C-alpha cells in the first residue's frame, strides 16, 4: 500500500483546472476539477482537501470519497463536487497505472470497443450553422449539438423562436443528428412553444429545456413533448438526480465527470439511471483529462449512448491554440471515424499528459470569466 504524498492543481488555458496526485512510491495520476467561471472557488476547496488527504492510502478511493463527502457536514454543490472530482479521477488513473491496466478494467471490463461522439457548432443564422455543420462532417462527426436559441426574454415574441426551427431543419438536411441545448435560457412560456415547434423535425434531444431547479416545470414539459429531454450538468450527485428518475421526467442524463464527484459518482449515477430506463450521455465541453475519464466510463457502462467532445468549441478557439489535443502526448486518441472514437487501450485514463506543457501554461494562465446576457431593458437574462 502507498500513501498520498502530494496533490497539486494547475490552472491552464482555455479554462481548465487539472489535478495531479502522487503517492510515496512515485506512482501518479491525473484528474480534472474544471468548473467553468469558478476556478478560484474550486482552488480554495482543493486546498482544504489537500490538507485533509495527504497521507491517506491512495488505493482506498471509496473511503476517501466517503470521507470527503460525509465528514464535512455541508455536502454537495458544484464547487465541492468539482474539487472532489479532480482527486477522484486522478486516484483511478493512479491505481490503474500501478496495475498496468486501463481504468475500465477496474469496473468489470468493456461493454463496447468504440464510443459514439458529437461536437458543438456555433452560429445564429441558418447559413452559419450549415457551414459549421459541414466542417464537422468533414472531421468525421455524425452528430452535433448547438444552442437552441439566442438569449430570450421570460415571455418573448413567438418570432424569437423561428430561427431555432430553421437552423435545426438546415442541419438535419445535411444528414446529421442534432441535439439542441436550451441552456436553461428559456422559461416555461417559451420552452413549451419551442419544444412543440421542434417536434416535427426530430431533434436527437433537447437539453436543459428549463433550469434543473425547476423540477416541476420539467415534469410538466415532459408530458407535453415527444422530444427526448436531457439534463444533468447542473446535478452534482445521485441525490440531485434521484427526483428526476423517480418521476420519469427525463430520458437522458448528462452528468459531468468534473462536476459530479468524479468517476466514482458518475458510475453510481449511471447504475441508478439504468434501473429507470434512462440513458447516460456525459456532459464534457471541458479538457482532455475529463474527456479521457468519460471515455473510460463509456467503455464499461451499458446505458451510455453518446459522448460530448469539446474539439474546436468556441471557448477553446477564443483562447487561441489550446484545445483537447493540447496537454497530451498522444492526441490521436481523439481521432474520429464515422461518428466514433476508438476506445483507448492505454493504461490508466488512456492518455499521457504532457506535464511540461501543463506546468509552463499554468505559470501565467488567468481564470476564465463567465459570459452573460442582458435584455434591451438592462435586465439579466439566462446565459
C-alpha positions as CSV (number, residue, x, y, z in Angstrom):
1,X,0.0,0.0,0.0
2,X,1.1,3.6,-0.7
3,X,0.0,6.8,0.8
4,X,-0.8,10.1,-1.0
5,X,2.3,12.2,-1.0
6,X,1.3,15.2,-3.0
7,X,-1.8,16.7,-4.6
8,X,-1.2,19.6,-7.0
9,X,-3.5,21.6,-9.2
10,X,-2.8,23.6,-12.4
11,X,-4.9,26.4,-13.9
12,X,-4.4,26.1,-17.7
13,X,-5.9,27.7,-20.8
14,X,-8.5,27.9,-22.1
15,X,-10.5,27.4,-18.9
16,X,-9.4,24.1,-17.3
17,X,-8.1,23.1,-13.9
18,X,-6.0,19.9,-13.8
19,X,-5.1,17.9,-10.7
20,X,-2.1,15.6,-10.2
21,X,-1.9,13.1,-7.3
22,X,1.4,11.3,-6.4
23,X,1.9,8.5,-3.8
24,X,5.0,7.8,-1.8
25,X,6.0,5.0,-4.2
26,X,6.2,7.5,-7.1
27,X,3.0,6.4,-8.8
28,X,0.9,9.3,-10.2
29,X,-2.5,10.0,-11.7
30,X,-4.1,13.0,-13.4
31,X,-7.6,14.4,-12.8
32,X,-9.7,17.5,-13.8
33,X,-11.6,19.8,-11.5
34,X,-12.8,22.3,-14.1
35,X,-15.8,24.4,-13.0
36,X,-16.2,27.0,-15.7
37,X,-16.1,30.5,-14.3
38,X,-15.5,29.4,-10.7
39,X,-11.8,28.4,-10.8
40,X,-10.7,30.3,-7.7
41,X,-13.5,28.8,-5.6
42,X,-12.5,25.3,-6.6
43,X,-8.9,26.0,-5.9
44,X,-9.8,27.1,-2.4
45,X,-11.8,23.9,-1.9
46,X,-8.9,21.8,-3.2
47,X,-6.5,23.5,-0.7
48,X,-8.8,22.2,2.1
49,X,-9.0,18.7,0.6
50,X,-5.2,18.6,0.1
51,X,-4.7,19.4,3.8
52,X,-7.0,16.6,4.8
53,X,-6.0,13.8,2.4
54,X,-2.2,14.0,2.0
55,X,-1.2,10.8,3.9
56,X,-4.3,8.8,3.0
57,X,-4.0,5.4,1.4
58,X,-4.1,6.1,-2.4
59,X,-5.8,2.8,-3.1
60,X,-8.7,3.5,-0.8
61,X,-10.6,5.6,-3.3
62,X,-14.1,4.9,-2.0
63,X,-13.0,5.6,1.6
64,X,-11.5,8.9,0.6
65,X,-14.6,9.8,-1.4
66,X,-17.0,9.0,1.5
67,X,-14.7,10.8,4.0
68,X,-14.7,13.9,1.9
69,X,-18.4,13.9,1.3
70,X,-19.7,12.8,4.7
71,X,-17.4,14.3,7.2
72,X,-17.7,17.9,6.0
73,X,-21.3,18.2,7.3
74,X,-22.2,20.5,4.4
75,X,-22.4,18.4,1.3
76,X,-22.6,18.6,-2.4
77,X,-22.8,21.6,-4.7
78,X,-20.7,22.4,-7.8
79,X,-17.6,23.8,-6.1
80,X,-17.1,21.0,-3.6
81,X,-18.0,18.2,-6.0
82,X,-15.7,19.6,-8.7
83,X,-12.8,19.7,-6.3
84,X,-13.5,16.1,-5.2
85,X,-13.9,15.0,-8.8
86,X,-10.4,16.0,-9.7
87,X,-8.9,14.0,-6.9
88,X,-11.2,11.0,-7.6
89,X,-10.3,10.9,-11.3
90,X,-6.6,11.2,-10.5
91,X,-6.8,8.3,-8.0
92,X,-8.4,6.0,-10.5
93,X,-5.8,6.9,-13.1
94,X,-3.0,6.3,-10.5
95,X,-4.5,2.9,-9.4
96,X,-4.9,1.7,-13.0
97,X,-1.4,2.8,-14.0
98,X,0.0,1.0,-11.0
99,X,-1.8,-2.2,-12.1
100,X,-0.9,-1.6,-15.7
101,X,-4.5,-1.7,-17.0
102,X,-7.0,0.8,-18.3
103,X,-9.4,2.3,-15.8
104,X,-12.4,0.5,-17.4
105,X,-10.9,-2.8,-16.4
106,X,-11.3,-1.8,-12.7
107,X,-15.1,-1.6,-13.4
108,X,-15.6,-5.0,-14.9
109,X,-14.2,-4.5,-18.4
110,X,-15.6,-3.1,-21.5
111,X,-19.1,-3.5,-23.0
112,X,-18.2,-1.8,-26.3
113,X,-15.0,-1.2,-28.3
114,X,-15.7,2.3,-29.7
115,X,-17.6,5.4,-28.5
116,X,-20.2,7.4,-30.3
117,X,-19.4,11.2,-30.1
118,X,-20.7,14.6,-31.0
119,X,-19.3,18.1,-31.2
120,X,-20.6,21.6,-30.8
121,X,-21.3,24.1,-33.6
122,X,-22.0,27.8,-33.3
123,X,-23.8,30.3,-35.4
124,X,-27.1,32.2,-35.1
125,X,-28.1,32.3,-38.7
126,X,-29.0,29.2,-40.8
127,X,-26.1,29.8,-43.2
128,X,-23.7,29.9,-40.4
129,X,-24.7,26.6,-38.8
130,X,-24.8,25.0,-42.2
131,X,-21.2,25.8,-42.9
132,X,-20.2,24.8,-39.4
133,X,-22.0,21.5,-39.7
134,X,-20.3,20.7,-43.0
135,X,-16.9,21.2,-41.2
136,X,-18.0,18.7,-38.5
137,X,-19.0,16.2,-41.2
138,X,-15.5,16.6,-42.8
139,X,-14.0,15.8,-39.3
140,X,-15.9,12.5,-39.1
141,X,-18.9,13.5,-36.9
142,X,-22.4,12.2,-37.5
143,X,-24.0,14.2,-34.7
144,X,-23.7,17.7,-33.4
145,X,-25.1,19.9,-30.7
146,X,-26.0,23.6,-31.0
147,X,-27.7,26.3,-29.0
148,X,-31.5,26.2,-29.4
149,X,-31.8,30.0,-29.2
150,X,-30.1,33.2,-28.5
151,X,-31.0,34.9,-25.3
152,X,-34.7,35.0,-24.9
153,X,-36.9,37.0,-22.5
154,X,-39.1,35.4,-19.9
155,X,-42.0,36.0,-22.3
156,X,-40.9,36.9,-25.8
157,X,-42.4,37.2,-29.2
158,X,-43.0,33.8,-30.8
159,X,-41.0,35.2,-33.7
160,X,-37.9,34.8,-31.5
161,X,-38.2,31.1,-31.9
162,X,-38.5,30.9,-35.7
163,X,-34.7,30.8,-36.4
164,X,-34.4,27.9,-34.0
165,X,-36.6,25.7,-36.1
166,X,-34.9,26.8,-39.3
167,X,-31.4,26.1,-38.1
168,X,-32.5,22.6,-37.0
169,X,-34.1,21.9,-40.3
170,X,-31.0,23.1,-42.2
171,X,-28.5,20.9,-40.2
172,X,-30.8,17.9,-40.3
173,X,-31.0,18.2,-44.1
174,X,-27.2,17.5,-44.2
175,X,-27.7,14.1,-42.6
176,X,-26.6,14.9,-39.1
177,X,-28.3,14.1,-35.8
178,X,-28.8,17.3,-33.8
179,X,-29.1,17.9,-30.1
180,X,-30.4,21.3,-29.1
181,X,-29.2,22.9,-26.0
182,X,-31.7,25.3,-24.5
183,X,-29.0,26.0,-21.9
184,X,-31.7,26.8,-19.3
185,X,-32.2,30.1,-21.2
186,X,-35.9,29.7,-21.6
187,X,-38.6,29.9,-19.1
188,X,-41.9,27.9,-19.3
189,X,-43.9,30.2,-21.6
190,X,-41.2,30.0,-24.3
191,X,-39.9,26.5,-23.6
192,X,-43.3,24.9,-24.2
193,X,-43.7,26.7,-27.5
194,X,-40.2,25.8,-28.8
195,X,-40.4,22.1,-27.8
196,X,-43.7,21.8,-29.8
197,X,-42.3,23.7,-32.8
198,X,-39.2,21.4,-32.9
199,X,-41.0,18.1,-32.7
200,X,-41.7,17.6,-36.4
201,X,-38.0,17.9,-37.2
202,X,-36.9,15.2,-34.7
203,X,-34.1,16.6,-32.6
204,X,-31.8,14.0,-31.0
205,X,-32.6,15.5,-27.7
206,X,-33.5,18.9,-26.1
207,X,-31.0,19.8,-23.4
208,X,-31.9,21.7,-20.2
209,X,-35.2,23.0,-21.7
210,X,-35.6,24.6,-18.3
211,X,-33.1,25.0,-15.5
212,X,-32.9,21.9,-13.4
213,X,-34.0,23.7,-10.3
214,X,-37.5,23.9,-12.0
215,X,-38.1,20.3,-11.3
216,X,-41.9,20.6,-11.5
217,X,-41.7,22.5,-14.8
218,X,-39.6,19.8,-16.4
219,X,-42.1,17.2,-15.3
220,X,-44.9,19.3,-16.8
221,X,-42.9,19.8,-20.1
222,X,-42.2,16.0,-20.3
223,X,-45.9,15.4,-20.7
224,X,-46.2,17.9,-23.5
225,X,-43.5,16.8,-25.9
226,X,-42.2,13.7,-27.5
227,X,-38.7,15.2,-27.8
228,X,-36.3,13.3,-25.6
229,X,-35.4,15.5,-22.6
230,X,-31.8,15.6,-21.4
231,X,-30.2,17.4,-18.5
232,X,-27.6,16.8,-15.7
233,X,-24.6,19.0,-16.0
234,X,-26.0,21.0,-13.0
235,X,-26.8,18.0,-11.0
236,X,-23.9,17.1,-8.8
237,X,-24.7,13.7,-7.1
238,X,-27.0,10.8,-7.1
239,X,-29.1,12.6,-4.6
240,X,-29.6,15.5,-7.0
241,X,-30.5,13.1,-9.8
242,X,-32.9,10.9,-7.8
243,X,-36.1,13.1,-8.1
244,X,-35.8,13.2,-11.9
245,X,-35.6,9.5,-12.1
246,X,-38.4,8.8,-9.7
247,X,-40.9,11.0,-11.6
248,X,-39.7,9.8,-15.0
249,X,-39.4,13.4,-16.3
250,X,-36.2,12.9,-18.3
251,X,-34.9,10.5,-20.9
252,X,-31.1,11.2,-20.9
253,X,-28.9,12.1,-18.0
254,X,-25.9,14.2,-18.7
255,X,-23.6,14.1,-15.6
256,X,-20.3,15.9,-15.9
257,X,-17.5,13.9,-14.5
258,X,-15.6,17.0,-13.4
259,X,-18.7,18.4,-11.6
260,X,-20.3,15.3,-10.0
261,X,-17.6,14.0,-7.8
262,X,-15.6,12.1,-10.5
263,X,-15.7,8.6,-12.0
264,X,-16.9,7.0,-8.7
265,X,-20.1,9.0,-8.5
266,X,-20.8,9.1,-12.2
267,X,-20.8,5.2,-12.2
268,X,-23.3,5.2,-9.4
269,X,-25.5,7.7,-11.1
270,X,-25.5,5.6,-14.3
271,X,-26.5,2.5,-12.4
272,X,-29.4,4.4,-10.8
273,X,-30.4,5.6,-14.3
274,X,-30.3,2.2,-15.8
275,X,-32.9,1.0,-13.3
276,X,-35.3,3.7,-14.7
277,X,-34.5,3.0,-18.4
278,X,-32.7,6.3,-18.6
279,X,-29.7,6.7,-20.9
280,X,-26.4,8.5,-20.0
281,X,-24.7,11.0,-22.3
282,X,-21.9,12.7,-20.2
283,X,-21.6,16.4,-20.5
284,X,-18.0,17.4,-21.3
285,X,-17.2,20.7,-23.0
286,X,-14.0,20.6,-21.0
287,X,-10.4,19.4,-21.2
288,X,-8.7,16.2,-22.3
289,X,-8.5,14.7,-18.8
290,X,-12.2,15.0,-18.3
291,X,-12.8,13.6,-21.8
292,X,-10.5,10.6,-21.1
293,X,-12.3,9.9,-17.9
294,X,-15.6,9.9,-19.8
295,X,-14.2,7.6,-22.4
296,X,-13.3,5.1,-19.7
297,X,-16.8,5.4,-18.3
298,X,-18.3,4.9,-21.7
299,X,-16.4,1.7,-22.4
300,X,-17.8,0.0,-19.2
301,X,-21.3,1.5,-18.9
302,X,-24.2,-0.3,-20.6
303,X,-26.6,2.6,-20.7
304,X,-24.1,5.0,-22.1
305,X,-25.3,6.4,-25.5
306,X,-23.1,9.3,-26.8
307,X,-20.2,11.5,-25.6
308,X,-19.7,15.2,-26.0
309,X,-16.3,16.4,-27.2
310,X,-15.0,20.0,-26.9
311,X,-12.9,19.7,-30.0
312,X,-12.9,23.2,-31.7
313,X,-15.6,24.5,-29.3
314,X,-15.8,28.3,-29.3
315,X,-14.4,28.6,-25.8
316,X,-11.2,26.8,-27.0
317,X,-11.0,28.8,-30.2
318,X,-11.2,32.1,-28.3
319,X,-8.2,31.1,-26.3
320,X,-6.0,30.6,-29.4
321,X,-4.1,27.4,-29.8
322,X,-5.4,25.5,-26.8
323,X,-7.8,22.6,-27.4
324,X,-8.2,19.0,-26.2
325,X,-5.2,17.9,-28.3
326,X,-3.0,20.1,-26.2
327,X,-1.5,18.9,-22.9
328,X,-1.3,15.2,-24.0
329,X,1.4,13.3,-25.9
330,X,-1.0,11.0,-27.8
331,X,-3.6,13.4,-29.4
332,X,-4.6,10.7,-32.0
333,X,-6.7,9.1,-29.3
334,X,-9.3,11.7,-30.3
335,X,-9.4,10.7,-34.0
336,X,-13.0,10.4,-35.2
337,X,-14.2,8.0,-37.8
338,X,-17.8,7.6,-38.9
339,X,-19.1,9.3,-35.8
340,X,-17.0,7.2,-33.3
341,X,-13.7,7.3,-31.4
342,X,-12.0,4.0,-30.9
343,X,-11.8,3.0,-27.2
344,X,-8.5,3.9,-25.7
345,X,-6.3,1.0,-24.8
346,X,-3.5,2.6,-22.9
347,X,-3.1,2.3,-19.1
348,X,-4.9,4.5,-16.7
349,X,-7.1,7.0,-18.4
350,X,-5.6,6.1,-21.7
351,X,-3.8,9.4,-22.3
352,X,-0.3,10.6,-21.5
353,X,-0.3,14.1,-20.0
354,X,2.4,16.5,-21.2
355,X,3.4,17.7,-17.8
356,X,6.0,20.1,-19.1
357,X,3.3,21.9,-21.2
358,X,0.9,21.9,-18.3
359,X,3.4,23.5,-15.9
360,X,4.5,26.1,-18.4
361,X,1.0,27.3,-19.2
362,X,0.0,27.2,-15.6
363,X,2.6,29.8,-14.7
364,X,0.6,32.6,-16.4
365,X,-2.9,31.3,-17.1
366,X,-5.7,33.5,-15.8
367,X,-9.0,32.2,-14.7
368,X,-11.9,32.2,-17.3
369,X,-14.8,34.6,-16.6
370,X,-18.3,33.5,-17.4
371,X,-20.3,35.4,-20.0
372,X,-23.7,36.8,-19.6
373,X,-26.7,38.4,-21.4
374,X,-28.8,41.4,-20.7
375,X,-32.1,42.4,-22.4
376,X,-32.7,45.7,-24.1
377,X,-34.2,47.0,-20.8
378,X,-30.9,46.1,-19.0
379,X,-32.3,43.2,-17.0
380,X,-30.3,40.0,-16.7
381,X,-31.2,37.1,-19.0
382,X,-30.1,33.4,-18.5
383,X,-26.8,32.5,-20.1
